[in-house]
Amino acid sequence: MYPPTYTLQTKPNPFSEFERLRKGSGLKTDEFARAMGVSVAMVMEWESKREKPTPAELKLMRLIQANPDLRKQLA
């Protein structure tokens, strides 16, 4: 009998997750910034990979992408 195999879960890269969530939101840059409660400059910092979004910001992005009604309310 073989011992069980385990796979290590790697943390998602915040930049690649941001890119995926940003594209999936369907919002323009200014609408996305407004929905996130940040400046357009901050969204541009994330896009250029100079700043990474915090875990809380990524969580809000997931909620925005998953819920079209929330997206409309925030934007």
C-alpha positions as CSV (number, residue, x, y, z in Angstrom):
1,M,0.0,0.0,0.0
2,Y,1.3,3.4,-1.0
3,P,1.2,6.4,1.3
4,P,-1.3,9.1,0.4
5,T,0.0,11.8,-1.9
6,Y,-0.4,15.4,-1.0
7,T,-0.4,18.4,-3.3
8,L,0.7,21.8,-1.9
9,Q,-1.7,24.6,-2.6
10,T,0.1,27.6,-3.8
11,K,-1.3,31.0,-3.1
12,P,-2.7,32.7,-6.2
13,N,-0.6,35.4,-7.6
14,P,-2.5,38.7,-6.7
15,F,-1.5,40.2,-10.0
16,S,-2.8,37.4,-12.1
17,E,-6.0,37.1,-10.0
18,F,-6.5,40.9,-10.4
19,E,-6.1,40.6,-14.2
20,R,-8.6,37.8,-14.3
21,L,-11.1,39.5,-12.1
22,R,-10.7,42.9,-13.8
23,K,-11.3,41.5,-17.2
24,G,-14.3,39.4,-15.9
25,S,-15.9,42.5,-14.4
26,G,-16.8,44.0,-17.7
27,L,-16.4,47.5,-16.3
28,K,-14.4,50.4,-17.8
29,T,-11.4,51.5,-15.7
30,D,-13.2,54.5,-14.1
31,E,-16.3,52.3,-13.4
32,F,-14.1,49.6,-11.8
33,A,-12.3,52.2,-9.7
34,R,-15.6,53.7,-8.5
35,A,-16.9,50.2,-7.7
36,M,-13.8,49.4,-5.7
37,G,-13.7,52.8,-3.9
38,V,-10.2,53.6,-5.2
39,S,-8.8,56.1,-7.7
40,V,-8.3,55.4,-11.4
41,A,-4.6,55.9,-10.6
42,M,-4.7,53.0,-8.1
43,V,-6.3,50.7,-10.7
44,M,-3.5,51.7,-13.1
45,E,-0.9,50.9,-10.5
46,W,-2.5,47.4,-10.2
47,E,-2.5,47.0,-13.9
48,S,1.1,48.0,-14.2
49,K,2.0,45.6,-11.3
50,R,3.6,48.4,-9.3
51,E,1.2,47.9,-6.5
52,K,-0.6,44.7,-5.6
53,P,-4.2,44.6,-4.4
54,T,-4.7,43.7,-0.7
55,P,-6.6,40.5,0.2
56,A,-9.6,42.6,1.1
57,E,-9.5,44.3,-2.3
58,L,-9.3,41.0,-4.1
59,K,-12.2,39.7,-2.1
60,L,-14.3,42.8,-3.2
61,M,-13.3,42.2,-6.8
62,R,-14.5,38.6,-6.5
63,L,-17.8,39.8,-5.2
64,I,-18.1,42.4,-8.0
65,Q,-17.4,39.8,-10.7
66,A,-19.8,37.3,-9.2
67,N,-22.7,39.6,-8.6
68,P,-23.9,41.8,-11.5
69,D,-26.4,43.6,-9.3
70,L,-23.7,44.6,-6.8
71,R,-21.6,45.7,-9.8
72,K,-24.3,48.0,-10.9
73,Q,-24.9,49.4,-7.5
74,L,-21.3,50.1,-6.8
75,A,-20.5,51.6,-10.2
